[in-house]
Amino acid sequence: MVLLGFVLIGAGALVIVSAVFTAEMNGTTLEVVGLGVSPLGLFLLGVGAGLAILWGFGILKYGTKRTLRQRRESKRLEELSEKLEVADRERRRDNDDADQDRR
């Protein structure tokens, strides 16, 4: 998820930067990266790039929250597992002591 977010942000930023630095006006048409684009096409390209960046940030945020939640849950499960192992050892030790007292 995080990787997809970075890819969308990078793609949107690349489109915006390339449009800003390579746009040229030839009569009534625009040239962006050597391709003829209408003004409406340039507008839609900008909207698409903006949406890609916004979706990228949203996916990045969601992926980061999910990863952090999984790490917390894993850490909590490890702590509980350690407590269970300690309690199990103590129970075995108590059972062994009780068996030795009976003999």
Secondary structure, 3 states (H helix, E strand, C coil): CHHHHHHHHHHHHHHHHHHHHHCEEECCEEEECCEEECHHHHHHHHHHHHHHHHHHHHHHHHHHHHHHHHHHHHHHHHHHHHHHHHHHHHHHHHHHHHHHHHC
